[in-house]
Amino acid sequence: MIVIPAIDLRGGRCVRLVQGEKARTTVYEDDPVARARAFAAAGARRIHVVDLDGAFGDGSNLEVLRAIAHAVDVPVQTGGGVRSLADVRARLDAGARDVILGTLLVEQPETAARIADEFAGHIAAGIDARGNDVAVRGWERGGGVRVDELLARLETWGIQRVIATQIERDGTGRGYDLDFYRYICANGALRVQASGGAHTIADLHALQALALPNLEGAIVGRAIYEGTLDLAAAVTALA
């Protein structure tokens, strides 16, 4: 299981939200490219970049994503505001290795299936859940679909990777929802990345101790920025 540091972009800056709420935003850094370089230097094997402006529908950080992707030699995965085939192509052209679909999976399943086919091997699914219900549109709305229903769709579309977030844990430092990841990993052969809740390296060890063969990584954001988790030490400890 690898440690995947996160860069959440709002207005071109590194920020973190608590439980996805815009009103609970903390700005950590004005230079996300420097932050990405620091992550790579600390041993990160993959970097997770989310365009929050895109997710909320009030802007874009495509050029920042491009700068990040060209500044590091590790794969960059990105999501937030991906609404069309053109959006996917733009992010791949900007240098992203993988593009994460979220709202599109629920609101435009036919388009999502087409994208998964056209860009096979470069599409991941973002499942953001409140309990067992999937949220969409920057977590501001319910999607009207349950987690298990969406997981079943993904395999038929050939999507092989899922970034799964339990929203009530995101940005809180309360640790990962271990039962949620047991459930996600038991529902198919998809590779799973856990996101939301890490505070210290103990949270990563707890996730790793589940010994789930398809749990490939843990995404960490606020804990790194606030210094409660050292990325280089975590990379070494989980290797």
ChimeraX commands (.cxc) that place a marker at each C-alpha (Angstrom):
marker #1 position 0.00,0.00,0.00 radius 0.5
marker #1 position 1.48,3.32,-1.06 radius 0.5
marker #1 position 1.02,6.79,0.43 radius 0.5
marker #1 position -0.44,9.28,-2.07 radius 0.5
marker #1 position -0.15,12.95,-1.08 radius 0.5
marker #1 position -2.98,15.26,-2.13 radius 0.5
marker #1 position -3.04,18.74,-3.59 radius 0.5
marker #1 position -6.50,20.33,-3.55 radius 0.5
marker #1 position -6.62,23.46,-5.70 radius 0.5
marker #1 position -8.81,26.49,-5.15 radius 0.5
marker #1 position -7.92,29.69,-6.96 radius 0.5
marker #1 position -4.51,28.24,-7.84 radius 0.5
marker #1 position -3.59,27.65,-4.19 radius 0.5
marker #1 position -3.25,24.52,-2.05 radius 0.5
marker #1 position -6.22,24.27,0.28 radius 0.5
marker #1 position -8.06,21.70,2.36 radius 0.5
marker #1 position -11.75,21.54,3.14 radius 0.5
marker #1 position -13.44,19.83,6.08 radius 0.5
marker #1 position -16.09,17.35,4.91 radius 0.5
marker #1 position -16.14,19.08,1.54 radius 0.5
marker #1 position -17.62,22.33,2.86 radius 0.5
marker #1 position -16.47,25.52,1.11 radius 0.5
marker #1 position -17.08,27.52,4.27 radius 0.5
marker #1 position -14.51,25.38,6.10 radius 0.5
marker #1 position -11.55,26.04,3.80 radius 0.5
marker #1 position -7.96,26.42,4.98 radius 0.5
marker #1 position -5.34,27.83,2.60 radius 0.5
marker #1 position -1.97,26.17,3.12 radius 0.5
marker #1 position 0.25,27.29,0.29 radius 0.5
marker #1 position 0.35,29.64,-2.68 radius 0.5
marker #1 position 2.75,27.49,-4.73 radius 0.5
marker #1 position 1.29,24.05,-5.52 radius 0.5
marker #1 position 4.11,23.29,-7.97 radius 0.5
marker #1 position 6.71,23.64,-5.22 radius 0.5
marker #1 position 4.55,21.45,-3.01 radius 0.5
marker #1 position 4.37,18.77,-5.72 radius 0.5
marker #1 position 8.15,18.82,-6.09 radius 0.5
marker #1 position 8.51,18.42,-2.33 radius 0.5
marker #1 position 6.14,15.44,-2.38 radius 0.5
marker #1 position 8.16,13.77,-5.13 radius 0.5
marker #1 position 11.41,14.47,-3.27 radius 0.5
marker #1 position 9.94,12.83,-0.17 radius 0.5
marker #1 position 9.42,9.61,-2.12 radius 0.5
marker #1 position 5.80,9.84,-3.24 radius 0.5
marker #1 position 5.16,7.42,-6.09 radius 0.5
marker #1 position 1.92,9.12,-7.18 radius 0.5
marker #1 position 0.32,12.53,-6.55 radius 0.5
marker #1 position -3.41,13.22,-6.25 radius 0.5
marker #1 position -4.61,16.60,-7.58 radius 0.5
marker #1 position -8.19,17.83,-7.19 radius 0.5
marker #1 position -9.56,20.91,-8.94 radius 0.5
marker #1 position -12.07,22.17,-6.38 radius 0.5
marker #1 position -13.02,25.13,-8.55 radius 0.5
marker #1 position -13.95,22.66,-11.27 radius 0.5
marker #1 position -15.86,20.50,-8.82 radius 0.5
marker #1 position -17.91,23.47,-7.60 radius 0.5
marker #1 position -18.39,24.74,-11.14 radius 0.5
marker #1 position -16.87,28.17,-10.57 radius 0.5
marker #1 position -13.44,28.00,-12.21 radius 0.5
marker #1 position -10.58,25.85,-13.46 radius 0.5
marker #1 position -7.03,25.02,-12.43 radius 0.5
marker #1 position -6.02,23.28,-15.64 radius 0.5
marker #1 position -2.85,25.33,-16.11 radius 0.5
marker #1 position -1.80,24.65,-12.52 radius 0.5
marker #1 position -2.32,20.94,-13.16 radius 0.5
marker #1 position -0.16,21.23,-16.28 radius 0.5
marker #1 position 2.61,22.92,-14.32 radius 0.5
marker #1 position 2.48,20.25,-11.60 radius 0.5
marker #1 position 2.54,17.35,-14.07 radius 0.5
marker #1 position 5.55,18.80,-15.89 radius 0.5
marker #1 position 7.41,19.54,-12.65 radius 0.5
marker #1 position 7.50,15.98,-11.29 radius 0.5
marker #1 position 8.47,12.59,-12.68 radius 0.5
marker #1 position 5.80,10.58,-10.86 radius 0.5
marker #1 position 2.26,9.88,-12.11 radius 0.5
marker #1 position -0.34,12.53,-11.38 radius 0.5
marker #1 position -4.00,11.58,-11.02 radius 0.5
marker #1 position -6.61,14.30,-11.13 radius 0.5
marker #1 position -10.32,14.87,-10.63 radius 0.5
marker #1 position -12.82,17.58,-9.82 radius 0.5
marker #1 position -15.14,19.06,-12.42 radius 0.5
marker #1 position -14.62,16.44,-15.13 radius 0.5
marker #1 position -17.91,16.71,-17.02 radius 0.5
marker #1 position -17.14,15.63,-20.59 radius 0.5
marker #1 position -14.86,13.72,-22.93 radius 0.5
marker #1 position -13.19,17.04,-23.78 radius 0.5
marker #1 position -12.41,17.63,-20.09 radius 0.5
marker #1 position -10.73,14.23,-19.88 radius 0.5
marker #1 position -8.68,14.84,-23.00 radius 0.5
marker #1 position -7.60,18.27,-21.75 radius 0.5
marker #1 position -6.31,16.84,-18.48 radius 0.5
marker #1 position -4.46,14.00,-20.14 radius 0.5
marker #1 position -2.96,16.48,-22.62 radius 0.5
marker #1 position -1.89,18.58,-19.62 radius 0.5
marker #1 position 0.19,15.65,-18.42 radius 0.5
marker #1 position -2.05,13.74,-16.01 radius 0.5
marker #1 position -1.60,9.98,-16.03 radius 0.5
marker #1 position -5.13,9.22,-14.81 radius 0.5
marker #1 position -8.38,11.19,-14.75 radius 0.5
marker #1 position -10.97,10.60,-12.06 radius 0.5
marker #1 position -14.66,10.66,-12.95 radius 0.5
marker #1 position -17.15,11.48,-10.20 radius 0.5
marker #1 position -20.44,13.24,-10.91 radius 0.5
marker #1 position -20.35,12.05,-14.52 radius 0.5
marker #1 position -20.58,8.42,-13.38 radius 0.5
marker #1 position -23.98,9.13,-11.85 radius 0.5
marker #1 position -25.47,11.88,-14.00 radius 0.5
marker #1 position -24.23,10.76,-17.44 radius 0.5
marker #1 position -23.50,7.04,-17.25 radius 0.5
marker #1 position -23.49,6.55,-21.03 radius 0.5
marker #1 position -20.86,9.27,-21.41 radius 0.5
marker #1 position -18.85,7.79,-18.56 radius 0.5
marker #1 position -18.90,4.37,-20.23 radius 0.5
marker #1 position -17.74,5.89,-23.52 radius 0.5
marker #1 position -14.90,7.75,-21.80 radius 0.5
marker #1 position -13.80,4.61,-19.95 radius 0.5
marker #1 position -13.64,2.78,-23.27 radius 0.5
marker #1 position -11.89,5.53,-25.24 radius 0.5
marker #1 position -9.29,6.22,-22.56 radius 0.5
marker #1 position -8.95,2.69,-21.23 radius 0.5
marker #1 position -6.29,2.37,-18.57 radius 0.5
marker #1 position -6.34,6.07,-17.72 radius 0.5
marker #1 position -9.74,6.45,-16.06 radius 0.5
marker #1 position -10.49,6.05,-12.35 radius 0.5
marker #1 position -13.75,6.40,-10.49 radius 0.5
marker #1 position -14.22,8.74,-7.56 radius 0.5
marker #1 position -16.81,7.44,-5.13 radius 0.5
marker #1 position -17.60,10.04,-2.50 radius 0.5
marker #1 position -20.09,8.70,0.00 radius 0.5
marker #1 position -22.20,9.77,2.92 radius 0.5
marker #1 position -22.83,6.42,4.51 radius 0.5
marker #1 position -23.80,4.23,1.56 radius 0.5
marker #1 position -25.12,7.08,-0.60 radius 0.5
marker #1 position -23.00,8.61,-3.35 radius 0.5
marker #1 position -22.63,12.41,-3.39 radius 0.5
marker #1 position -22.05,14.50,-6.53 radius 0.5
marker #1 position -21.37,18.10,-7.64 radius 0.5
marker #1 position -18.52,18.76,-5.23 radius 0.5
marker #1 position -20.32,16.73,-2.55 radius 0.5
marker #1 position -23.10,19.34,-2.46 radius 0.5
marker #1 position -25.86,16.98,-3.66 radius 0.5
marker #1 position -26.96,13.40,-3.28 radius 0.5
marker #1 position -26.61,11.37,-6.45 radius 0.5
marker #1 position -29.57,9.08,-5.85 radius 0.5
marker #1 position -27.42,5.95,-6.14 radius 0.5
marker #1 position -25.87,3.66,-3.56 radius 0.5
marker #1 position -22.21,2.74,-3.39 radius 0.5
marker #1 position -22.78,-0.92,-4.25 radius 0.5
marker #1 position -24.87,0.01,-7.29 radius 0.5
marker #1 position -22.16,2.28,-8.64 radius 0.5
marker #1 position -19.43,-0.28,-8.02 radius 0.5
marker #1 position -21.35,-2.81,-10.11 radius 0.5
marker #1 position -21.53,-0.35,-13.02 radius 0.5
marker #1 position -17.81,0.38,-12.94 radius 0.5
marker #1 position -16.72,-3.16,-13.64 radius 0.5
marker #1 position -19.03,-3.42,-16.64 radius 0.5
marker #1 position -17.39,-0.25,-18.03 radius 0.5
marker #1 position -13.87,-1.62,-17.55 radius 0.5
marker #1 position -12.82,0.91,-14.91 radius 0.5
marker #1 position -10.16,-0.68,-12.73 radius 0.5
marker #1 position -9.36,1.90,-10.03 radius 0.5
marker #1 position -11.56,3.58,-7.40 radius 0.5
marker #1 position -10.75,6.51,-5.16 radius 0.5
marker #1 position -13.19,6.08,-2.28 radius 0.5
marker #1 position -13.93,8.79,0.28 radius 0.5
marker #1 position -16.20,8.65,3.30 radius 0.5
marker #1 position -17.16,12.33,3.42 radius 0.5
marker #1 position -17.85,12.52,7.15 radius 0.5
marker #1 position -14.18,11.65,7.79 radius 0.5
marker #1 position -12.59,13.90,5.17 radius 0.5
marker #1 position -10.37,16.60,6.66 radius 0.5
marker #1 position -11.32,15.67,10.23 radius 0.5
marker #1 position -8.25,13.70,11.31 radius 0.5
marker #1 position -10.48,11.01,12.81 radius 0.5
marker #1 position -8.83,8.17,10.90 radius 0.5
marker #1 position -10.10,6.17,7.96 radius 0.5
marker #1 position -13.49,4.46,8.08 radius 0.5
marker #1 position -12.09,0.93,8.08 radius 0.5
marker #1 position -15.46,-0.79,7.69 radius 0.5
marker #1 position -16.13,1.32,4.60 radius 0.5
marker #1 position -12.93,0.10,2.93 radius 0.5
marker #1 position -13.56,-3.50,3.89 radius 0.5
marker #1 position -16.92,-3.13,2.15 radius 0.5
marker #1 position -15.52,-1.38,-0.94 radius 0.5
marker #1 position -12.72,-3.90,-1.39 radius 0.5
marker #1 position -15.08,-6.85,-0.97 radius 0.5
marker #1 position -17.31,-5.64,-3.80 radius 0.5
marker #1 position -15.25,-6.59,-6.84 radius 0.5
marker #1 position -11.65,-6.73,-8.00 radius 0.5
marker #1 position -11.16,-3.00,-8.42 radius 0.5
marker #1 position -7.96,-1.40,-7.13 radius 0.5
marker #1 position -8.95,0.91,-4.27 radius 0.5
marker #1 position -7.41,4.07,-2.85 radius 0.5
marker #1 position -8.66,5.23,0.54 radius 0.5
marker #1 position -9.17,8.95,1.10 radius 0.5
marker #1 position -10.29,11.02,4.05 radius 0.5
marker #1 position -9.43,11.05,7.74 radius 0.5
marker #1 position -5.70,10.44,8.16 radius 0.5
marker #1 position -4.05,12.23,11.07 radius 0.5
marker #1 position -0.93,10.26,11.98 radius 0.5
marker #1 position 1.03,7.33,10.65 radius 0.5
marker #1 position -0.98,5.11,13.00 radius 0.5
marker #1 position -4.01,5.68,10.75 radius 0.5
marker #1 position -2.05,4.40,7.77 radius 0.5
marker #1 position -0.89,1.35,9.72 radius 0.5
marker #1 position -4.50,0.62,10.72 radius 0.5
marker #1 position -5.52,0.72,7.07 radius 0.5
marker #1 position -2.60,-1.45,6.00 radius 0.5
marker #1 position -3.40,-3.96,8.75 radius 0.5
marker #1 position -6.69,-4.75,7.02 radius 0.5
marker #1 position -4.51,-6.75,4.59 radius 0.5
marker #1 position -6.91,-6.16,1.71 radius 0.5
marker #1 position -5.12,-7.29,-1.47 radius 0.5
marker #1 position -6.80,-4.72,-3.72 radius 0.5
marker #1 position -6.25,-1.73,-1.39 radius 0.5
marker #1 position -3.42,-0.08,-3.31 radius 0.5
marker #1 position -3.01,3.25,-1.58 radius 0.5
marker #1 position -3.92,5.83,1.03 radius 0.5
marker #1 position -4.45,9.46,0.06 radius 0.5
marker #1 position -3.27,11.96,2.67 radius 0.5
marker #1 position -3.73,15.72,2.68 radius 0.5
marker #1 position -4.29,17.83,5.78 radius 0.5
marker #1 position -2.10,15.65,8.02 radius 0.5
marker #1 position 0.92,16.38,5.81 radius 0.5
marker #1 position 0.23,20.12,5.61 radius 0.5
marker #1 position -0.28,20.44,9.36 radius 0.5
marker #1 position 2.74,18.31,10.23 radius 0.5
marker #1 position 1.02,15.49,12.12 radius 0.5
marker #1 position 2.27,13.01,9.51 radius 0.5
marker #1 position 5.69,13.09,7.86 radius 0.5
marker #1 position 5.38,11.98,4.24 radius 0.5
marker #1 position 8.93,10.64,3.85 radius 0.5
marker #1 position 8.65,8.61,7.06 radius 0.5
marker #1 position 5.26,7.26,6.01 radius 0.5
marker #1 position 6.54,6.26,2.56 radius 0.5
marker #1 position 9.37,4.33,4.19 radius 0.5
marker #1 position 7.18,2.74,6.86 radius 0.5
marker #1 position 4.59,1.42,4.41 radius 0.5
marker #1 position 7.05,0.21,1.76 radius 0.5
marker link #1:1,2 radius 0.2
marker link #1:2,3 radius 0.2
marker link #1:3,4 radius 0.2
marker link #1:4,5 radius 0.2
marker link #1:5,6 radius 0.2
marker link #1:6,7 radius 0.2
marker link #1:7,8 radius 0.2
marker link #1:8,9 radius 0.2
marker link #1:9,10 radius 0.2
marker link #1:10,11 radius 0.2
marker link #1:11,12 radius 0.2
marker link #1:12,13 radius 0.2
marker link #1:13,14 radius 0.2
marker link #1:14,15 radius 0.2
marker link #1:15,16 radius 0.2
marker link #1:16,17 radius 0.2
marker link #1:17,18 radius 0.2
marker link #1:18,19 radius 0.2
marker link #1:19,20 radius 0.2
marker link #1:20,21 radius 0.2
marker link #1:21,22 radius 0.2
marker link #1:22,23 radius 0.2
marker link #1:23,24 radius 0.2
marker link #1:24,25 radius 0.2
marker link #1:25,26 radius 0.2
marker link #1:26,27 radius 0.2
marker link #1:27,28 radius 0.2
marker link #1:28,29 radius 0.2
marker link #1:29,30 radius 0.2
marker link #1:30,31 radius 0.2
marker link #1:31,32 radius 0.2
marker link #1:32,33 radius 0.2
marker link #1:33,34 radius 0.2
marker link #1:34,35 radius 0.2
marker link #1:35,36 radius 0.2
marker link #1:36,37 radius 0.2
marker link #1:37,38 radius 0.2
marker link #1:38,39 radius 0.2
marker link #1:39,40 radius 0.2
marker link #1:40,41 radius 0.2
marker link #1:41,42 radius 0.2
marker link #1:42,43 radius 0.2
marker link #1:43,44 radius 0.2
marker link #1:44,45 radius 0.2
marker link #1:45,46 radius 0.2
marker link #1:46,47 radius 0.2
marker link #1:47,48 radius 0.2
marker link #1:48,49 radius 0.2
marker link #1:49,50 radius 0.2
marker link #1:50,51 radius 0.2
marker link #1:51,52 radius 0.2
marker link #1:52,53 radius 0.2
marker link #1:53,54 radius 0.2
marker link #1:54,55 radius 0.2
marker link #1:55,56 radius 0.2
marker link #1:56,57 radius 0.2
marker link #1:57,58 radius 0.2
marker link #1:58,59 radius 0.2
marker link #1:59,60 radius 0.2
marker link #1:60,61 radius 0.2
marker link #1:61,62 radius 0.2
marker link #1:62,63 radius 0.2
marker link #1:63,64 radius 0.2
marker link #1:64,65 radius 0.2
marker link #1:65,66 radius 0.2
marker link #1:66,67 radius 0.2
marker link #1:67,68 radius 0.2
marker link #1:68,69 radius 0.2
marker link #1:69,70 radius 0.2
marker link #1:70,71 radius 0.2
marker link #1:71,72 radius 0.2
marker link #1:72,73 radius 0.2
marker link #1:73,74 radius 0.2
marker link #1:74,75 radius 0.2
marker link #1:75,76 radius 0.2
marker link #1:76,77 radius 0.2
marker link #1:77,78 radius 0.2
marker link #1:78,79 radius 0.2
marker link #1:79,80 radius 0.2
marker link #1:80,81 radius 0.2
marker link #1:81,82 radius 0.2
marker link #1:82,83 radius 0.2
marker link #1:83,84 radius 0.2
marker link #1:84,85 radius 0.2
marker link #1:85,86 radius 0.2
marker link #1:86,87 radius 0.2
marker link #1:87,88 radius 0.2
marker link #1:88,89 radius 0.2
marker link #1:89,90 radius 0.2
marker link #1:90,91 radius 0.2
marker link #1:91,92 radius 0.2
marker link #1:92,93 radius 0.2
marker link #1:93,94 radius 0.2
marker link #1:94,95 radius 0.2
marker link #1:95,96 radius 0.2
marker link #1:96,97 radius 0.2
marker link #1:97,98 radius 0.2
marker link #1:98,99 radius 0.2
marker link #1:99,100 radius 0.2
marker link #1:100,101 radius 0.2
marker link #1:101,102 radius 0.2
marker link #1:102,103 radius 0.2
marker link #1:103,104 radius 0.2
marker link #1:104,105 radius 0.2
marker link #1:105,106 radius 0.2
marker link #1:106,107 radius 0.2
marker link #1:107,108 radius 0.2
marker link #1:108,109 radius 0.2
marker link #1:109,110 radius 0.2
marker link #1:110,111 radius 0.2
marker link #1:111,112 radius 0.2
marker link #1:112,113 radius 0.2
marker link #1:113,114 radius 0.2
marker link #1:114,115 radius 0.2
marker link #1:115,116 radius 0.2
marker link #1:116,117 radius 0.2
marker link #1:117,118 radius 0.2
marker link #1:118,119 radius 0.2
marker link #1:119,120 radius 0.2
marker link #1:120,121 radius 0.2
marker link #1:121,122 radius 0.2
marker link #1:122,123 radius 0.2
marker link #1:123,124 radius 0.2
marker link #1:124,125 radius 0.2
marker link #1:125,126 radius 0.2
marker link #1:126,127 radius 0.2
marker link #1:127,128 radius 0.2
marker link #1:128,129 radius 0.2
marker link #1:129,130 radius 0.2
marker link #1:130,131 radius 0.2
marker link #1:131,132 radius 0.2
marker link #1:132,133 radius 0.2
marker link #1:133,134 radius 0.2
marker link #1:134,135 radius 0.2
marker link #1:135,136 radius 0.2
marker link #1:136,137 radius 0.2
marker link #1:137,138 radius 0.2
marker link #1:138,139 radius 0.2
marker link #1:139,140 radius 0.2
marker link #1:140,141 radius 0.2
marker link #1:141,142 radius 0.2
marker link #1:142,143 radius 0.2
marker link #1:143,144 radius 0.2
marker link #1:144,145 radius 0.2
marker link #1:145,146 radius 0.2
marker link #1:146,147 radius 0.2
marker link #1:147,148 radius 0.2
marker link #1:148,149 radius 0.2
marker link #1:149,150 radius 0.2
marker link #1:150,151 radius 0.2
marker link #1:151,152 radius 0.2
marker link #1:152,153 radius 0.2
marker link #1:153,154 radius 0.2
marker link #1:154,155 radius 0.2
marker link #1:155,156 radius 0.2
marker link #1:156,157 radius 0.2
marker link #1:157,158 radius 0.2
marker link #1:158,159 radius 0.2
marker link #1:159,160 radius 0.2
marker link #1:160,161 radius 0.2
marker link #1:161,162 radius 0.2
marker link #1:162,163 radius 0.2
marker link #1:163,164 radius 0.2
marker link #1:164,165 radius 0.2
marker link #1:165,166 radius 0.2
marker link #1:166,167 radius 0.2
marker link #1:167,168 radius 0.2
marker link #1:168,169 radius 0.2
marker link #1:169,170 radius 0.2
marker link #1:170,171 radius 0.2
marker link #1:171,172 radius 0.2
marker link #1:172,173 radius 0.2
marker link #1:173,174 radius 0.2
marker link #1:174,175 radius 0.2
marker link #1:175,176 radius 0.2
marker link #1:176,177 radius 0.2
marker link #1:177,178 radius 0.2
marker link #1:178,179 radius 0.2
marker link #1:179,180 radius 0.2
marker link #1:180,181 radius 0.2
marker link #1:181,182 radius 0.2
marker link #1:182,183 radius 0.2
marker link #1:183,184 radius 0.2
marker link #1:184,185 radius 0.2
marker link #1:185,186 radius 0.2
marker link #1:186,187 radius 0.2
marker link #1:187,188 radius 0.2
marker link #1:188,189 radius 0.2
marker link #1:189,190 radius 0.2
marker link #1:190,191 radius 0.2
marker link #1:191,192 radius 0.2
marker link #1:192,193 radius 0.2
marker link #1:193,194 radius 0.2
marker link #1:194,195 radius 0.2
marker link #1:195,196 radius 0.2
marker link #1:196,197 radius 0.2
marker link #1:197,198 radius 0.2
marker link #1:198,199 radius 0.2
marker link #1:199,200 radius 0.2
marker link #1:200,201 radius 0.2
marker link #1:201,202 radius 0.2
marker link #1:202,203 radius 0.2
marker link #1:203,204 radius 0.2
marker link #1:204,205 radius 0.2
marker link #1:205,206 radius 0.2
marker link #1:206,207 radius 0.2
marker link #1:207,208 radius 0.2
marker link #1:208,209 radius 0.2
marker link #1:209,210 radius 0.2
marker link #1:210,211 radius 0.2
marker link #1:211,212 radius 0.2
marker link #1:212,213 radius 0.2
marker link #1:213,214 radius 0.2
marker link #1:214,215 radius 0.2
marker link #1:215,216 radius 0.2
marker link #1:216,217 radius 0.2
marker link #1:217,218 radius 0.2
marker link #1:218,219 radius 0.2
marker link #1:219,220 radius 0.2
marker link #1:220,221 radius 0.2
marker link #1:221,222 radius 0.2
marker link #1:222,223 radius 0.2
marker link #1:223,224 radius 0.2
marker link #1:224,225 radius 0.2
marker link #1:225,226 radius 0.2
marker link #1:226,227 radius 0.2
marker link #1:227,228 radius 0.2
marker link #1:228,229 radius 0.2
marker link #1:229,230 radius 0.2
marker link #1:230,231 radius 0.2
marker link #1:231,232 radius 0.2
marker link #1:232,233 radius 0.2
marker link #1:233,234 radius 0.2
marker link #1:234,235 radius 0.2
marker link #1:235,236 radius 0.2
marker link #1:236,237 radius 0.2
marker link #1:237,238 radius 0.2
marker link #1:238,239 radius 0.2
view
